[in-house]
């Protein structure tokens, strides 16, 4: 890519916008004329890879009808998850012209897509440099399955965007020194995005808690190494730690009635039982059991892995950790890519993307070694590792695993992009490295 494109990232955003809008129009056209009815319905929704999108689209349309017939107050009191509520607003604004389909929500989906690319760039630039940031944002922006999912009515794009913003702000907390005014604004921004993420995807709240804890440890390492107490940074850390405890206790992570995901449904029905356990470890183990059991509803898709494994004690979990890491990082495995007659295209696509990630892991290893003294690199690496191992523990369905892993793959892609340039850097050349 020419140098002037790297120096002017807004040109890349314009190109990305054209790509995304063009893809959305193409998918809708294919669906509308039923050119591939087994893949896209008349609204442009993927019937095999984005089944949740069908339910979300139907509920958003229902909310628009409530708005029109009973008023804004009734709409506001209708039970719904935040991302579907936002889609219903988009339907209300553009549905009369475009129909209640993927075209009517393209304004929102394009915003999420460009936001993801932008914060991949900002995060990679903050941790490494602009060259790495540009390469990472291009790879993420062109990642086939992720790009396809960002055209649908799903919660993954806004969830990934929120997590990227949270991690970017945590990186600033780890690298910079905050004055009094900045403390207030950073604390408010982090708490706001954390709250939005909780409302949209409360079943992945543990990764936010893990990111905060990792940041706290690394912040202590920084202060000890510099022999300085960073009062502003510590104040922000304490504020968001309190937020991480309070938000789940005072706000409900909502979903639509009768069409909750299996994980949400199991979590709700098991919540009272979980609360009755005495120890924190027991609650976590039971929560893990509930999550794994929830994904067994996908048994008919023949893409479950280790569904017969029971994790009922600390010993069970510890013994399964190596296998969980293997699944979280490397599944679906090559033996799965071409297996069975069903969904052969999606299997090949997921296999090719996984194969590319195997290569990226090698570049990431170079980046990790060369930047092993950079605390901000350890932040995104540890969050990625914790996230993927956690998914390997809790998610037994490979399709769900693939979709939930996007954020953690993005973090590995950022490190891999830097490792790629490290491999290409002439021997003996040096580069300034900071925390």
N, C-alpha and C positions, 0 to 999 in steps of 0.2 A: 504494500500500500504506500502511495506517495507520502513524503515527509509532511507536506502541508495538510494532509488529512489528519495526521496524528496531532498536529499543532492546532487544528480547529475541529474539536470533537463535535461541535454543533452540526457540521456537515454530515458526520456519521449518523447523528440523530435524525436528520432529515431523510437520509437514505433508509434508515431503519423504519421510519414512519411509512415511507412509500412501500417498503417490503411488507410490513405488517398489514396495512390497509389492503394492498393487492392480494395477499394471501387470504385474508378474511372474505373479500369479495369472491375470490375463486372458490373457496370452500362453500360459501353460501350458494353460488351458482350451481356447483356440482350437486349439492343437496336439494336445491329447489327443483331442478329438472330431473332428480332421481337418477343421475348418471351412475352413481355407486351406492345404491340404497342400503347395501349391507354395511356401509361405513358411515355415511352421513344421512341424517333425516332431512325433511323438507325445510327445517329451520337452520340447517348447517351444523347441527350438533352431532358429535361423534358418538355413534350408538355402541361402539365396541371399546373405545378408549376413554370416553368421558361420560359414562352412564349417569354419574351424579348430576351432570349438566342438564339432563332432561328434567329431573325433579326440580332443580333450582329454577329452570326456565318456567316450568308450570306454576311454581309458587310465586315467582315474580309477577307473572301474568295475573294470577289471582289477586295479588296485592294491588295491582293497578285497577282491577275491577272494584275492589273495596274502596279505593281512593275515589273513583268516579261516582260510585253509587252511595257511599256513606260518608265521604269527606276525609280530609286529611287527618282528623283526630282518630277515626277508626283505623286508618292506615297505620298510624303511629302506634296503636295499641295491638295491632296484629302480630302474633308471635312469629318471629323470623330471625335468622342470623343476619349479621350486619352486611355481609357481602351480597346477599340476596336482596336486602332492602335497597342497597345502592343500585343493583341491577333493575329493580322495579322503578326507581326514579328515572333511569335511562330509558326504560320502556315507555314511561309516561311522557317523556320529552320527545322521543324520536320514534316510538312505535307506531304512531298514527300515520307516519310517512313511510317508514321502512318495514313495518311489521314487527312482531315480537320475536325476533330472531337474533342471530349473532351480529348482524349489521347494526341493530339498534343499540347494542352495548359496546360497539367498537370504540366509542369515545373513552369509556372506562378502561377497557382492555388495553387500548393503545397507551393510555396514561400509565397503567401498571407496567407494561412492557418497556416503555422508555424510562420509567423510574428505575426498574431493575438494572437496565444497561447503565444508567447514569451512576447508580450507587455501586455497581461493580467497578466502574471506572474510578470513582472517588475513593473507595476502600482500597483498591489495588495501588492507586497513586499514593495514598497516605502510608501504606505499609511498605511499598517498594518504590516505584517511579512511574512516570507518565508512559514510558514505552511499554512496560509490563501491563499497565492499566488499559492501554488501547488494545493490546492483543487479547487480554482476558475478556474485555467487553465485546469484542468482535466474535470470539468463540462462543460466549454465552448467547449473544444475540442471534447467532446462526445455528444454535443447537437444535436439530430438527424436531425432536419430540417435544421439547420445552416450548419452542416457537409455536408448534401446533396447539399445545394446551393453552397458550395465552390467547387463543382466538375463541375459547369456549367460556361458558358461564360456570366457572369453577372457582374455588377459593384459593387455589395454589398461587396464582400470580400475586394477589394482594398479600398473602401470607409471606411469600419469599421477599417481597418488597419491604414489608415491615421488619423482617429479620435482618435484612441487609442494612436498613437504616439503624436499627438497634446496634448491630455489630460495628458499623462505622462510627457511631457516637461513642461506643465503648473503646474503640481504637483511639479516638481523640482523647478520651479520658486517660488512657494509658500513656500516650505520647506527649501531650501538651500540659502546660500549667495554666489553670483557670483562675482568672480574677473574679472578684465578687459578682459583678454583673453577669459574666459568662456562666458562673455557677448556676444562677437562677434559670437562665434560658436553656442551658444544656439539661438541667434536671427536669424542667417542664417538658422539653422535647422528648427526652427518653421515656418519661412516665406516660406521656400521651401515646406514643407509638406502642409502648408495651401494653397499654390498656386496649388499644385497637386490636393488637394481635391476640390478646386474651379473648376478646369478644368474637373473633373470627375463628381461631383455632386453639381453643383452650386445651385440647388433648395433647398439644405439643409444648405446653407451658414449661415443662421440665428443662427444655433446651435453653429457654431464656434464663432460668435460674442457674443452670450450669454455666452459661456465658458470663453471668454476673459474678459467680464464685471464682471462675478462672481469672477474670479481670481483677478481682480483689487480691488474689494471690500474686499476680504479676505486678500489680501496683505496689504491693509491699516490697517485692524484689527490686523494683525501680527505686523506691525511696531508700532502701537499705544501701543499694549500690551507689546512689548519689549522696547519701547521708543528708537528706533533706526531707522535711515533712511537708507534703503538698496539701495544705489545708483545704483549698478549694476542690481539688480532686477527691479528697476523702469525703468531703461534704456531699458531693454529687453521688459518690458510691453509696453512702449511707442512705441518702434519699431514695435512690432507685431500689435499694435492698428492701426498704420499708414498703415501697410500692409493690414489689414482687410478692410480698406477704399479704398485703392488704387487699389488692385488687381481686384475687380469686375469692376472697372471703366476703366481699361486699357486692360483687357484680357476677351475674350469671352469664356463662358462655352459651349463648342461645343457639337453637336450631329450629327447623320447621317441624311442626307436629306431624307424626306419621311417616316422615321421610328422613329421619335422622340417619346418619351413617351408623353402621353396625358398631363401630368403636364408641360413638357417643351414646348409643342406646345401652350398651353393656355398662358403660361408665356410670350412667344415670341410675340404672337398676342396682348396680353394685356399690353406689356411693355410701348408702346407709350402712351396709355391711363393712365397707372399708373403714368407715369412721369408728366402727365398734372395735377394731383391732387396737391393741394397747401400744405396741411399739411402732416406731417409724419404719423399721426394717420390714416388719410384718405387713404394714400398709403398702409399702412399695412392692413387695412380692405379690400380694394379692392384686394390686393394680396391674402388674405385669401379666398375671394369669388372665385377668379380665380382657386385657388388650389382645392377647394371643387368641383367646377363645372367640373374640368378636370377629376376627378375620376368617374363621372357619366357614362363614356364610358364603365365601368365594370358592368353596370346594368344587363346585360344578365347572369352574373355569380351568381346572386341571393345572393350575400354576401355583399351588401352595407348596411350601418347602418346610420340612421338619414339623408338620402339623401334629404329629404324634408325640412330640417331645413335651414333657411336663416339667415346668420350673416352679417347684413348690417350696423350695428352701434356699437359703444362702448358698449352700453347697452345690445345689443344682445349677444355680446361676453362675457361680464361679467356674464350675466345670464346663459350662456351655459358652463361656466368654470367647474362647478362641474360635469356635464355630460361628458365634454371632458376629465377630469381627470379619470372618471370611465371607459371610453372607452380606453384611453391611457394605463392605468394600467391593466385592467381586461378583455378586449375584446380579443377574442370572448367569449361570456358568455355561461354558460352551456346549455342554451336552444338552442344554435346554433350547438353544437357539433355533435348531431345525427340527425339534422333536414334535411329533404329532401333526395331524392334518389341519387343526383349527388355528386361526389367527397366525398363519404362517408369515404374513407380511410383517405384522407387529413383532413377531418373534425375531425375524431377521433384523429389523430395524433396531430393536433393543439390544440384540447381540452385537451389531456393528458399533452402536454407541458405547456399549460396555467395553468392547475391544479397544476403542479409541481411548477410553478412560484408563485402561491398563497401560497404554503408552504414556498418558499424562501422569500417572502415578510415578513412572520412572523419572520423568522430568521434575516432578514435585520432590522426589527424593534428593535430587541435585540441589534444588532450591532450599530445601530444609537444611541440608548439610552446610551449604555456603552461608546461610543466614541464621545459623543456630544461636547466635548471640543477640538476635533481634527479637525483643519481647513481643512486639506487635505481630510478628510472624507466628510466634507460639500461640498467641490468642486465637487467630483464625484456624490454625492447624488443630489445636486441642478441641475447639468447638466442633470442627468437622469430624474428628475422630470420635468424640463422645456421641455426636449425633448419629453417625453411621453404625456404631456398635449398638447404640440404643435401639435403632431401627432393626438391626439384626436380631436383637433379643425379643422385641415386641411384635414385629410384623412378619407373618408367615406367608402372606400373599405377595408374589413377585411383582405383579402389576402395581399394587399399592406401594410396595417398597420403592419401585422405580420412580414413582411420582413424588413420594414424600422425600426422596433423597436429593432432589434437584438442588436445594439450598446448599447442602453439604458438598455436593459435587462442584458447585460454583466456587466454593472456598478452595477446593483442591485445584481447580482450574487456575485460579489466581496465583497460587504458589507454583503450579506447573508452568505458567506463562513466564514467571521470573526464572525458573530453572531452565527453560528453553533458551533464554538469552544468556544465562550463565554458561551453558554448554557452548554457545556460539562465541562467547567472549574470548578474544585471543589470550593465550597463555601468558601470564605475567601482568596482564592488565588489571588494574585495581579500580574499585568503586567505593565511594564513601558509604559506610553503613552506619545507620543510627538505629536506636531502639524503636 
